[in-house]
């Protein structure tokens, strides 16, 4: 039997869905409402959000389009930068192309599978109703949206010829 939600709970859920469609932090909080985010993680989340919006600037206020994330191991760099951010980036605009590269094809495929699993979640559909995965192209390393965007997971040295990228990720390029 389904648990009956109060009006306050429904309103809270609707606000989380709206926030997810408007910011990367909102997206992370929708997908993982119980996570306690550290300040350094929030700084990363906000930098990625600025990157998605083309609002990332250097200290002089000049726009920049590259972001290098350097943190100690086990601090969620891959979780935020290589799994959740590409999910949000693609859901915000399903015409985009993402290429994610890692030191070998298996790791790149694993990341692709994880990104695809995120975008298949019901919450993503609620926040981004125009986002739909193509039923014809659903491999873990290469998948497409219904309107033509695509995700490519490539191991270092793998084939990138003829594949565009609005977002190029390089995660663990060296074993």
Order of alpha helices (4+ residues) and beta strands (2+ residues): alpha-alpha-alpha-alpha-beta-alpha-alpha-beta-beta-beta-beta
